[in-house]
Amino acid sequence: MISKRVSEMLSSRVSYPFARKYAIDVGKAINLASNESPYGPSPRVLRALKQSSARIGSYPDPRASKLKLAISRYIGVERDCVAVGNGSDEIFDLICKAFVDPGDAALIPLPTFSMYEIACLINGGMPKFIELPNFEWRTAELAREMSAVKLAFMGRPNNPTGNSISIQGLNELLGMGKLVVVDEAYVEFAGYSIAKQAPKKENLLVLRTFSKAFGLAGLRVGYAVGNPKLVEILEMIRAPFSINTLAQAAAVEALRDRRYLRKVVTAVRKERTYLRCELSNLGMRVLPSDANFLMIDVSPLKTDASKICEFLAKRNILIRNLSNFRGVGTRWVRITVGTRPQNEKLVQTLKKFKGGRK
């Protein structure tokens, strides 16, 4: 009874690489594994949620009109250039539904966010992987692959590397005429974006989320910015009530509280610099990052990702083992930037492991 495309996906055994569950009380642990904001949402968002709770007996606005207007003002584009979704994950799926025919190839640089591959496969597409040599973006190598694909996914900044293709390189790929999907989930921490230019392009969709800098990961709100013709297609095939009433109200209020957003971004950037310096001083290789996380080679500690993650988990600190990310290997972990007390606890705990001593 299962469709052929789903059967093929299941047989490939691809799935979202959830962080391993350890035998600890996650509520009491320091979670530096999921790239969530350690500061949570704005207090104004929490008040808006309470006020909106009286409306949960009615269906939400199917068009999310107030939310689209707030997003359009935040980005600086017209409202008809904005599509919304139940997190960016739903929009990845909608894009593949709308633009991928069975057998079409999608370019996916590695390592990167696994939902690109999953959305492609579940809609009958064929991922075309290309590994980033030394985790570096090389436009010429990407361009050589573009002629054979229907679309391409680009994280900017990329998860888990934290770096990005240059604007010059991105424009070169766009010039080849294929649809390019740029995932800007971590853009607030990076300070650069191509979203405002997306409506002028016929083959560019820029995706963003409220899960990271805005601290709304549990409410699942994402959006895409692009040419009105592309956006209209996504909105036509989206389920009408995919963003609930509380999520819409919270996202609108989060966009209004720019002061809180700036406070969070400033704090994360400061702690990112601190954490990178401290981890480097322990002898580990830490990749430069424009996001709210760092990708780290732990092999200088004479260990691998699994062992260091296990060691920290036993001490109630969770980080991400990247061994199950395509194109990474067993030496690398990803650490979300936490608060200063959280980061200090991580560093002090790692010092006990230095040199392989446990």
C-alpha positions, 0 to 999 in steps of 0.5 A: 500500500505504500507509494513507490517514492516513500518505499524508496525513501524508507529503503534508503534509511535516510532520516533526520539525525536526531541527537542521541538520547542519553540516560540523563534528565534533559531538563537538568542538563545544559543543552548545547546540541540543538542550536536553540537560543539559550535566552528564550523568547522576548517577555513581550512574546510570552505576554502575547501568548497569554492574550492569544490563548483565549482564541484557541477555540477558533481556527487560525487565520489561514493566510497568516495576514498579520504575520506576513505583513510583519515579516514584509516590514522586517525584511523590506519587501512587499507582502506578496513576496512572503510565504509562511510555513510550519517551520522551514521544514514544511517550506522545504517540503512545499518547494520540492512538491512544487518544483521537483518531478520524479527523478529530478536532481537537487544539488546538496553540498555536504555537510549540511542540514539533512532536511534538504535530502529528506524533502527531496526524497519524499517528493520523488527527487534525487539528491546530488551530493557534492562534498565541500573540500575542507568544508570550503565553498568553491563556486567553480565546483558547484557550478559544474554540477548545476547543469545536471540538477533542477534546483540547489539547496544552500545553507547561508550560514551553513549548518554545521560548518557555520560558513557561507558561499560568497555573494559573488559565488551565489550570484554566479550560480543564480546566473545559471538559471536553476532554482536556488534555495538559500536557507538563512536560518542563522542569518540574524547572527551572521549580519548578511542576507540576500532576502531583500533581493529575492523578489527581483529574482525569478529563481531564488527563494530565501528561507528563514525561521523564528526558531533560532534568534527569536527563541520560538523553536517550540512553536514552529514558524518559518517563512520564504521570501521570493518572487511573487510568482514563486511565493503564490505557488507555495501558498496555494499548496500549503495546508490552510491552517499549518501555522496555529494561532499562538505561533502567529501571535508570538512571531508577530510580537517577536518581530516588534521587539527589535530591542530584545532581538539585538540584545540576544544577537549581541550576547551570542556573538560575544559568547561565540568569540569567547567560546571559540578562543577557549576551545582553541586554547584547549588545542582543538581546531575550531572552524570560523562561524557566522552562526550560533554554533561552532564546529570543532575537531576533537581529535587533538584531545586524542579522542573522537566525537562519540567519546567526547559526547559521552563524557560530557553527557555523563556530566549533564552537558549535551553537544552534537555528535556529527558522525551521522552527518553525511560528509563529516566523519568521526572527529567532529562535534557541533556546539551551540553557543550558550550563556557565559555560565553554560560556556564556562561549565563546558570549558572547565569540564573539557579541561578535565578531558584534555590529553585523553584524561577522563 
